[in-house]
């Protein structure tokens, strides 16, 4: 059993040689959604396909994803998955956040994530426990209540890490990985998909990395499943996988339907969605759509329902509307 750790409301805990953790408190402010500016050798946004020669796209996908532990009143209420995204990007400024499902955080009042510490532009092999409140104005929620998405801002955590000279290593998924409207139309009826997450809270704890699962689309990416901004995947989707990013990750070629030709040897990475639920069958044979944060008696059907990644653009617009003030008022915040 791991030794107990000190708790604090908003914190960055960095393990050191001593048995105790270093806890740095973040003040609660009326404007908690910090707009960060990139600083050389301290913090920089990383994007799949960007200037990261040490890591392959597959490795970047792993480092973009983090296990979330939801707590309420100090007690663990459930686990889920999140991934790093930079929102409201304008020049060299952005709002860094962890994207997950709204139902993952609603069972508690805070989430913790074990993040990688950086060694220059690489993961150091050391980790920091980050705790973020998730009530009220602490979280950005999708403007459509029927879309189970939210973003947890981590600007204060990033600033604490910089100030303590223990910067975090995070791979931020760029919104340019989201397919365009035309892209959705040209996807094939059956595509291979890759999901990164922590099913039932399982992860590689020694290396602090999530689990990879592969499957195929169970409904066409080009069509809205049941008229919603969703699609279905055929893979084992267990509790704890909620909030997992779902990718198209073709390494050795793919069919380009625009030209009806096979792109031999070409690679393709697209963020196509976020898992949020999976149908289950009860002992009475009834099929239900479940969004559990913990174990359920019902049996999983090895199917998952995924929110289209295009909904992240609506979340980005929501964040821009709340954070980016008119230029005359925001000169000190945004580049």
MIDO-391538 format. One line per 8 residues: number of its first residue (from 1); their letters; for each residue x, y, z of N, C-alpha, C. Coordinates in steps of 0.001 Angstrom, whole numbers, plus 500000, padded with zeros to 6 digits. Each point is the difference from the previous one (the first is absolute). Example, Ala and Ser with C-alpha at 12.3 -4.5 7.8 and 13.67 -1.06 7.14 Angstrom:
% MIDO-391538
1	as	513190/494310/507800/499110/501190/500000/500900/501200/500000 | 499650/501050/499280/500820/501190/500060/499230/501090/500730
//
This chain:
% MIDO-391538
1	xxxxxxxx	500845/498802/500000/499155/501198/500000/500878/501244/500000 | 499599/500959/499183/500769/501229/499934/499781/500827/501258 | 501046/500728/500492/499831/500849/501179/499022/501116/499733 | 499237/500420/501010/499027/501091/499804/500709/501288/499661 | 499305/500841/499218/500551/501277/499580/499197/501134/500601 | 500683/501143/500234/499300/501171/500494/499028/500508/498962 | 498864/500506/500419/498989/500507/499099/499904/501509/500123 | 499757/500647/498906/499671/501418/499989/499061/500262/498836
9	xxxxxxxx	499261/501087/500053/498885/500220/499085/500449/500126/498543 | 500894/500915/499716/500522/500178/498641/501504/499876/500118 | 500595/498976/499405/501396/499783/500317/500753/499346/498857 | 501313/500127/500093/500936/499255/499172/500921/499298/500980 | 499959/498666/500043/500822/499230/500922/501120/499332/499225 | 501235/500350/500325/501157/499466/499291/500781/499087/500938 | 500006/498681/499738/500777/499103/500859/501488/500340/499924 | 500672/499948/501162/501445/500207/500012/500645/498874/500793
17	xxxxxxxx	501232/500162/500370/500708/498930/500681/499430/499730/501384 | 499408/500995/500628/499410/499829/501317/498664/499285/499883 | 499516/499398/501122/498729/499292/499921/498806/500904/499816 | 500166/501303/500237/498892/500934/499849/499951/500561/498593 | 498868/500626/499662/499836/500649/498710/500067/501511/500164 | 500459/500647/498961/499990/501463/499958/498663/500451/499454 | 499222/500712/500793/498671/500456/499584/500014/501516/499852 | 499637/500461/498815/499938/501430/499727/498548/500380/499783
25	xxxxxxxx	499482/500885/500824/498603/500385/499906/499800/501049/498908 | 498910/499869/499269/499620/501017/499015/498873/500822/500581 | 500134/501314/499938/498954/500858/500535/498767/499952/499127 | 498847/500137/500616/498752/500025/499261/499674/501446/499657 | 499858/500262/498701/499798/501372/499552/498689/500133/499245 | 499557/501248/499829/498760/500215/499251/500171/499617/498544 | 501249/500024/499531/500288/499625/498614/500948/498798/500032 | 499453/498771/500217/500861/498845/500218/500550/499390/498723
33	xxxxxxxx	499527/500420/498827/500380/499345/498758/501190/500732/499388 | 501195/499675/500477/501186/500736/499595/500282/499836/498512 | 500267/501113/499343/500444/499999/498615/501520/500026/500026 | 500614/498927/499545/501444/499881/500068/500644/500459/498705 | 501247/500434/500111/500824/500294/498842/501192/499057/500016 | 500400/499521/498835/501103/499064/499927/501297/500674/500437 | 500835/499218/500694/501288/500491/500457/501053/498976/499600 | 501060/500410/499308/501016/499060/499540/500574/499188/501148
41	xxxxxxxx	500141/498671/499792/500620/499079/500935/499234/499854/501321 | 498834/500612/500111/499205/499853/501227/498651/499365/499683 | 499268/500562/499068/498710/499442/499611/499778/500271/498532 | 499611/498986/499308/499679/500167/498583/498933/498992/499644 | 499074/500354/499122/498968/499044/499600/500574/498967/499042 | 499643/498759/500195/500442/498934/499123/498799/499478/499222 | 500164/499794/498720/498916/499513/499162/500475/498772/499246 | 499109/499038/499822/500341/498847/499191/500364/500476/498598
49	xxxxxxxx	501125/499517/499508/500473/500427/498695/500867/501248/500065 | 500192/500547/501203/500811/501192/500157/501479/499653/500107 | 500764/500912/500588/501446/499840/500073/500380/499199/501242 | 499726/498706/499974/500348/499112/501103/500651/498747/499431 | 501235/500109/499507/500618/498872/499322/500252/498814/500908 | 500079/500223/501328/500286/498897/500902/498818/499062/500167 | 498787/500471/499800/498805/499203/500217/499256/499772/498686 | 499581/498767/499776/499186/499689/498831/498577/500502/500229
57	xxxxxxxx	499183/500100/498947/498592/500369/500209/499296/499090/501000 | 500299/498698/499963/499371/499081/500949/500401/500328/501430 | 501283/500327/500216/500453/500357/501345/499366/501313/500446 | 499860/500937/499088/499359/501261/500347/498546/499784/500406 | 499316/499065/499354/498633/499683/500370/499927/499509/501441 | 500984/499189/500403/500019/499509/501378/500196/501137/500992 | 500943/500899/499704/500305/501085/500930/498959/501119/499977 | 499055/499922/499069/498927/500993/499966/498864/499639/500951
65	xxxxxxxx	500026/498798/500528/498868/499450/500743/500395/499745/501448 | 499053/500218/500919/500310/499886/501424/498819/499363/500744 | 500323/499211/501006/498973/499398/500858/499493/501036/500987 | 498686/500071/500161/499369/500920/500947/499361/499220/501142 | 500246/500443/501210/499359/499420/501190/499090/501064/500589 | 498705/499714/500031/499020/500951/500520/499798/499774/501489 | 500041/501093/500760/499819/499916/501448/498888/500946/500439 | 499314/499596/501056/498980/500836/500614/500115/499905/501500
73	xxxxxxxx	500183/501135/500657/500185/499975/501449/501231/499222/500414 | 501005/499947/499126/501238/499296/500324/499978/498521/499682 | 498851/499477/499579/499870/498580/499689/499981/499785/498486 | 500619/498909/499556/500002/499672/498581/498596/499588/499580 | 499481/500633/498942/498654/499710/499502/500018/499242/498674 | 501107/500050/499286/500054/499313/498718/501248/500409/499233 | 500218/499353/498849/501126/500329/499136/499500/500239/498584 | 500772/500744/499251/499682/500273/498604/501283/500320/499257
81	xxxxxxxx	499858/500517/498808/501141/500327/499144/499840/501423/499489 | 501109/500681/499812/499992/501338/499411/501169/500149/499057 | 499984/501070/499208/501116/500270/499102/500211/501505/499891 | 501241/500378/499687/500419/501402/500023/499673/500688/498685 | 499415/501186/500108/499677/500823/498832/500297/501458/500343 | 500554/500733/499057/500141/501451/500141/498819/500677/499314 | 499206/500726/500774/498850/500719/499462/500317/501490/499865 | 499134/500686/499270/500085/501454/499854/501409/500444/499610
89	xxxxxxxx	500593/499273/499057/501360/500332/499566/499960/501285/499175 | 500812/500958/500390/500132/501253/499257/501457/500416/500056 | 500689/499851/498876/501425/500280/499995/500733/499023/500896 | 500716/500533/500999/500751/499177/500932/499256/499794/501324 | 498729/500335/500063/499234/499818/501231/498937/498926/499800 | 499614/499360/501101/499019/498914/499940/499459/499716/501393 | 498923/499225/500058/499442/499534/501259/500188/498485/500038 | 500998/499495/500723/500212/498556/500073/498948/499345/500888
97	xxxxxxxx	499542/498824/499594/498935/499331/500744/500068/498502/499778 | 499314/499274/500889/499799/498557/499850/498543/499783/499614 | 499781/499336/498877/498647/499700/499524/499569/498641/500521 | 498777/499902/500466/499419/498735/500417/498483/500103/499875 | 499299/498969/500453/498540/500037/500019/499499/500714/501239 | 498903/500680/499859/499415/500709/501134/499611/499039/501117 | 499499/498809/499630/499557/499079/501047/501155/499443/500827 | 501238/500090/499465/501164/499537/500760/500227/500879/501224
105	xxxxxxxx	499800/501313/499863/500302/500930/501088/498804/500285/500891 | 498789/499714/499531/498800/500400/500744/499762/499170/501252 | 500716/498878/500132/499807/499174/501196/500865/500475/501164 | 500811/501043/499802/500851/500501/501071/500201/501498/499905 | 500993/500494/500736/500279/501438/499993/501435/500319/499575 | 500797/498968/499692/501350/500227/499502/500489/498760/499266 | 500989/500186/499139/500648/498870/499333/501497/500110/500195 | 500662/498861/500028/501454/499971/500061/500527/499306/498751
113	xxxxxxxx	501148/500454/499544/500662/499411/498841/501492/499941/500285 | 500607/498863/499705/501435/499844/500166/500671/500378/498683 | 500671/501136/499983/500588/500539/498767/501504/499771/499957 | 500536/499960/498795/501434/499808/499805/500746/501313/500209 | 501157/499917/500625/500883/501149/500086/500905/500017/498774 | 500378/501190/499570/500779/500151/498774/501487/500075/500293 | 500762/499430/499103/501452/500173/499963/500309/500633/498654 | 500080/501341/500001/500041/500770/498772/498727/499688/499202
121	xxxxxxxx	500106/499421/498810/498809/499714/499200/499642/498524/499996 | 500387/499290/501067/499735/498574/500081/499414/499663/501366 | 499272/498883/500111/499556/499552/501326/501196/499540/500809 | 500019/500332/501285/501161/499722/500845/499947/498641/500670 | 498824/499363/500013/499838/498767/500760/499531/500252/501418 | 499835/501279/500362/499470/500365/501306/498615/500621/499805 | 499203/499994/501083/498603/500397/499873/499603/500984/501098 | 498927/500729/499747/499436/500933/500976/498506/499776/500089
129	xxxxxxxx	499487/499934/501220/498558/499842/500203/499334/501366/500000 | 499084/500205/499077/499315/501284/499853/498544/499850/500422 | 499517/500925/500800/498615/499977/500469/499287/501263/499539 | 498817/499814/499395/499248/501120/499436/498551/499949/500458 | 499444/501107/500485/498584/500029/500380/499110/499926/498768 | 498807/499444/500162/499124/499791/498840/498568/500440/500263 | 499826/500970/500856/498650/500471/500297/499800/501402/499446 | 498746/500326/499696/499651/501353/499587/500803/500513/498829
137	xxxxxxxx	500618/501178/500202/500740/500665/498944/501415/499463/499817 | 500351/498908/500713/501333/499439/499867/500177/499227/498696 | 498904/499723/499303/500033/499141/498813/499226/500665/498865 | 500497/499838/498773/499261/500407/498809/499134/498821/499563 | 498713/500224/499812/499093/498954/499540/499532/500295/498581 | 499760/498944/499248/499507/500175/498640/498701/500793/500035 | 499804/500949/499073/498795/500840/500042/498701/499227/499814 | 500048/498812/499398/498828/499150/499838/500002/498951/501103
145	xxxxxxxx	499035/500068/500903/499964/499082/501145/499890/498536/499586 | 499537/499742/498784/499872/498616/499553/501329/499413/499528 | 501018/500841/499868/501332/499540/499587/500857/499855/501253 | 500406/498778/500290/500679/499664/501254/501498/500299/499912 | 500336/501290/499930/501390/500423/499920/500260/501173/500930 | 501220/500073/500516/500423/501159/500786/501511/500121/499899 | 500513/501143/500435/501435/500250/500001/500396/500557/501356 | 501010/499390/500603/500495/500421/501308/501254/500845/499781
153	xxxxxxxx	499954/501305/500254/501179/500845/499754/501143/499647/500938 | 501219/499990/499459/501170/499640/500803/501055/501100/499960 | 499578/501222/499662/500955/501097/499923/500730/500245/501304 | 499282/499987/501122/500645/500253/501284/500979/498894/500357 | 499625/498752/499674/500902/498883/500261/501283/500158/499184 | 499853/500379/498720/501167/500192/499148/500891/501121/500538 | 499384/501075/500486/500767/501122/500529/500735/499617/501280 | 499341/499194/500859/500675/499514/501198/501220/499170/499639
161	xxxxxxxx	499817/499129/498993/501090/499135/499580/501181/500821/499477 | 499703/501053/499227/501065/500870/499503/500700/500709/501152 | 499209/500528/500930/500564/500773/501106/500890/499137/500889 | 499636/498738/500170/500783/499104/500846/501120/499302/499228 | 500184/500385/498713/501043/499434/499145/499839/498497/499819 | 498738/499554/499986/499675/498603/499711/498933/499989/498906 | 500324/500471/498786/498982/500093/498948/499422/498642/499646 | 498744/500016/499595/499320/498771/499612/500225/499712/498522
169	xxxxxxxx	500027/498719/499667/500083/499578/498606/498616/499512/499581 | 499379/500712/499091/498667/499645/499519/499988/500107/498479 | 499412/499038/499342/499792/500086/498562/498583/500502/499778 | 499871/501197/499473/498701/500606/499768/499511/499663/498596 | 498798/499481/499905/499414/499687/498705/499498/501288/499362 | 500482/500271/498799/499567/501205/499305/498615/499830/499411 | 499240/501079/500002/498659/499940/499407/500057/499770/498500 | 501194/500167/499400/500125/499714/498576/500002/498497/499716
177	xxxxxxxx	500047/499166/501053/499868/498555/499828/498548/499586/499786 | 499076/500926/500246/498570/499714/499827/499669/500014/498510 | 499317/498993/499495/499656/499980/498568/499121/501187/499623 | 500191/500488/498796/499140/501059/499479/498655/499407/499591 | 499029/500867/499699/498696/499511/499560/500137/499112/498766 | 500906/500373/499104/500210/499205/498793/500650/498665/500324 | 500918/499999/500985/500661/498753/500392/498990/498961/500462 | 499020/500439/500807/499001/499050/500510/499276/499310/498851
185	xxxxxxxx	499755/500728/498939/499265/499433/498873/500794/498936/499257 | 501341/500099/500056/500832/499111/499206/500590/498824/500791 | 499685/499897/501289/500450/498824/500727/499272/498764/499473 | 500665/498844/500065/499385/498771/499531/498949/499540/500999 | 499114/499111/499568/498924/499511/500863/500549/499218/501186 | 501135/499336/499812/500665/499274/501083/501440/500483/500065 | 500379/500543/501151/501359/500480/500214/500574/499359/501264 | 501306/499779/500015/500660/499528/501212/500240/501185/500937
193	xxxxxxxx	499709/499808/501283/500137/501085/500972/500843/499533/501184 | 500637/500968/500635/500839/499751/501176/499512/500875/501141 | 499819/499398/501172/499542/500741/501175/501081/499923/501079 | 500276/501129/500620/500984/500088/501077/499263/500330/501288 | 500158/499172/501033/499281/500277/501240/500380/499061/501122 | 499188/500031/501042/500272/499225/501219/498761/499196/500381 | 499700/498908/499287/498806/499200/500287/500032/499413/501407 | 498895/500206/500726/499916/499543/501388/501155/500533/500853
201	xxxxxxxx	500533/501160/499613/501087/500602/500758/501352/499355/499756 | 500101/499097/499028/501256/499292/499737/500930/500886/499183 | 501256/500049/500425/501034/500725/499255/501346/499374/500333 | 501024/500395/499260/501367/499585/500302/500512/500938/501084 | 499832/499611/501257/500297/500895/501104/501491/500292/500134 | 500852/499038/499647/501441/500223/500132/500477/501091/499053 | 499440/500020/498783/500394/500995/498998/498984/501118/499848 | 498908/499921/500769/498940/501013/499968/499484/500217/498573
209	xxxxxxxx	499585/498900/499356/499489/500073/498639/498672/499256/499904 | 499116/500456/499120/498679/499378/499851/500069/498708/499183 | 498839/499407/499783/499847/498755/499259/499491/500316/498590 | 500481/499243/499025/499593/500182/498606/499048/498883/499596 | 498905/500368/499342/499060/499005/499481/499719/500339/498540 | 499810/498943/499206/499715/500200/498583/498709/499292/499629 | 499307/500542/499003/498773/499394/499511/499640/500606/498661 | 498736/499920/499664/499513/500593/498757/498770/500842/500302
217	xxxxxxxx	499654/500860/499063/498759/500747/500151/498820/499052/499815 | 499032/500089/500897/498807/499161/499907/498894/500688/499217 | 500085/501320/499902/499133/500781/499115/500898/500920/499183 | 499501/500468/498884/500811/500809/499093/500356/501349/500621 | 501284/500394/499883/500422/501315/500477/499302/501115/499236 | 499631/499734/498776/499384/501027/499174/498533/500234/500281 | 499403/499197/500860/498574/500148/500323/499840/500190/501507 | 499065/500845/500372/499744/500272/501413/499171/498868/500596
225	xxxxxxxx	500556/499323/500977/499336/498848/500614/498728/500451/500728 | 498878/499449/499583/498693/500359/500580/499745/501503/499967 | 500543/500670/498968/499758/501424/499826/500785/500903/500922 | 500926/499426/500793/500796/500797/500929/501429/500132/499482 | 500745/500907/500594/501400/500207/499619/500846/498913/500662 | 499735/498754/499614/500611/498836/500622/500222/498911/498960 | 500816/499013/500362/500118/498770/499236/500308/498876/500971 | 499943/498764/499517/500223/498844/500846/501278/499287/499581
233	xxxxxxxx	500700/499418/500978/501195/499218/499722/499809/498584/500514 | 500642/499056/499316/499972/498602/500396/501313/499683/500697 | 500015/500184/501307/501147/499644/500834/499522/499903/501442 | 500796/499387/500838/499636/499860/501408/500145/501355/500690 | 498896/500570/500451/499981/501323/500627/499455/499848/501408 | 500881/500033/500988/499623/499763/501380/499949/501301/500792 | 499332/499989/501164/500033/501170/500878/501447/500396/500284 | 500244/501301/500063/501362/500505/500115/500529/500485/498660
241	xxxxxxxx	499394/499483/498910/500382/500453/498660/499284/501279/499614 | 499022/500415/500783/499274/501231/499689/500972/501171/499895 | 499902/500756/498906/500903/501114/499767/501198/499636/499153 | 500080/498738/499558/501148/499564/499200/499946/500587/498593 | 501119/500520/499493/500035/500447/498606/500022/498801/499063 | 499309/500131/498876/499940/498953/498978/500623/500560/498728 | 500965/499259/499457/500775/500475/498853/499830/499093/498791 | 500172/500586/498820/500415/499247/498831/501517/500054/500003
249	xxxxxxxx	500648/498838/500024/501462/499970/500026/500472/498963/498990 | 500196/500453/498796/500458/499134/498910/501486/500250/499787 | 500811/498968/500128/501445/500158/499890/500555/499538/498656 | 499310/499086/499332/500561/499405/498786/499133/500227/498772 | 499045/500909/500101/499167/500292/498848/498526/500030/500334 | 499212/500619/499130/498562/500091/500182/499352/500329/498661 | 498680/499766/499944/499251/500283/498782/499580/501460/499977 | 500422/500719/498974/499594/501388/499801/498790/499990/499068
257	xxxxxxxx	498829/500216/500559/498778/499912/499201/499823/501211/499092 | 500744/501077/500257/499913/501147/499094/500499/499621/498606 | 501088/499215/499992/500585/499573/498724/499740/498531/499720 | 499336/499327/500964/499721/498573/499889/501282/499199/499757 | 501067/500401/500691/501276/499312/499875/500536/499667/501383 | 500803/498945/500068/500582/499600/501286/501347/500673/500168 | 500173/500720/501109/501228/500741/500267/501009/499061/500659 | 500700/499241/499202/500937/498995/500490/501140/500656/500781
265	xxxxxxxx	500199/499533/501238/501102/500480/500827/499766/501339/500663 | 498876/500639/499730/499722/501317/500580/499410/499852/501402 | 500316/500939/500865/499443/500007/501346/498851/500986/500132 | 499124/499728/500964/498870/500894/500237/499631/499955/501473 | 499891/501153/500626/499539/500101/501386/498893/501041/500048 | 498823/499600/500463/498877/500915/500172/499322/499698/501338 | 499688/501055/500727/499199/499854/501214/498538/500017/499578 | 499326/498848/500089/498632/499924/499493/498937/500054/501089
273	xxxxxxxx	500377/499779/501264/498952/500059/500996/500473/499774/501423 | 499007/500041/500914/500217/499800/501429/498964/498985/500489 | 500462/498877/500522/499078/498985/500514/499232/500546/501196 | 498692/499715/500069/499258/500453/501177/499051/498963/500574 | 499677/498944/499255/499052/499021/500522/500132/498704/499220 | 499360/498964/500542/499979/498711/499318/498743/499244/500367 | 499373/499350/499023/498805/499221/500319/500338/498786/500848 | 499147/499719/500944/500148/498826/500853/498727/499173/499928
281	xxxxxxxx	500131/498721/500292/498845/499127/500040/499843/499480/501422 | 498818/500174/500566/499759/499595/501378/499720/498506/500069 | 499917/499482/501224/499737/498572/500183/498627/499603/499474 | 499114/500982/499781/498666/499720/499463/499955/500152/498482 | 501164/500313/499408/500053/500122/498546/499680/501384/499490 | 499850/500966/500892/499691/501369/499594/501278/500728/499624 | 499993/500729/498867/501160/500759/499562/499868/501434/500488 | 501031/500491/500692/499989/501360/500532/501276/500697/499550
289	xxxxxxxx	499934/501334/499911/501176/500801/499662/500539/500565/501296 | 501189/499529/500398/500524/500333/501318/501167/500959/499889 | 500113/500894/501015/501117/500916/500140/500583/499843/501400 | 500380/498771/500383/500402/499783/501387/501383/500523/500302 | 500210/500519/501238/501324/500379/500458/500578/498906/500893 | 499218/498944/500216/500479/498882/500792/499375/498727/499454 | 500327/498859/500615/499552/498726/499471/498478/499858/500044 | 499465/499265/499035/498562/499792/499906/499712/498503/499917
297	xxxxxxxx	498811/499592/500411/499611/498596/499942/499750/499572/498569 | 499583/500920/499147/499686/499675/498613/501264/499587/499246 | 499808/499253/498908/501101/499491/499198/500244/500918/498806 | 501277/500347/499772/500348/500838/498865/499810/499223/498699 | 499628/500710/498930/499743/499381/498700/501143/500202/499018 | 501142/500522/500470/501163/500261/499145/499646/500957/498863 | 499196/500993/500343/499679/501099/499105/500142/501296/500783 | 500333/501072/499318/500115/501281/500667/499378/501102/499168
305	xxxxxxxx	499447/500996/500668/499427/501163/499331/500960/501162/500172 | 500347/500631/498883/501053/501016/499965/499424/501322/499508 | 500338/501083/500714/499622/501348/499573/500961/500452/498913 | 499478/500517/498908/500870/500510/498934/500929/501091/500539 | 501241/499939/499554/500974/500990/500453/499644/501420/499568 | 499131/500150/499003/499576/501338/499563/499364/500786/501137 | 499451/499291/501001/499385/500693/501126/501027/500729/500855 | 501269/499650/499859/501043/500748/500702/500112/501429/499473
313	xxxxxxxx	499613/500207/498758/500031/501350/499434/498948/500881/500677 | 498841/499417/500318/498978/500755/500735/500488/500310/501411 | 500735/499062/500599/500566/500244/501323/501064/501090/499936 | 500786/500004/498922/501008/501044/499809/499339/501366/499868 | 498890/500065/499257/499288/501269/499847/499450/500476/501343 | 499513/499060/500815/499494/500340/501332/501116/500590/500861 | 501172/499383/499946/501132/500479/500799/500464/501364/499514 | 500064/500178/498687/500400/501307/499459/499037/501091/500458
321	xxxxxxxx	498712/499693/500012/499015/500988/500403/500111/500395/501455 | 500471/499073/500832/500085/500283/501437/501349/500568/500413 | 501043/499675/499249/501342/500375/500419/500544/501201/499244 | 499797/500009/498693/500581/501073/499194/499108/501225/500045 | 500431/501023/500701/499258/501246/500113/500272/500864/498778 | 499215/501078/499806/500298/500926/498901/501433/500485/500091 | 500661/500244/498861/501422/500373/499992/500362/501128/500938 | 499131/500994/500144/500320/501147/500847/500123/499595/501465
329	xxxxxxx	499322/498903/500400/500005/499589/501398/500963/498863/500268 | 500503/499345/498958/500764/498782/500218/501457/500121/499560 | 500491/501250/499890/501364/500184/499496/501027/499301/500854 | 499751/499873/501299/500993/499355/500875/499859/498507/500073 | 498996/499429/499302/499752/498576/500138/500328/499226/498733 | 499688/500554/498859/500103/499253/498768/500925/500702/499022 | 500839/499198/499353/500917/500579/499027/499244/500427/498760
//
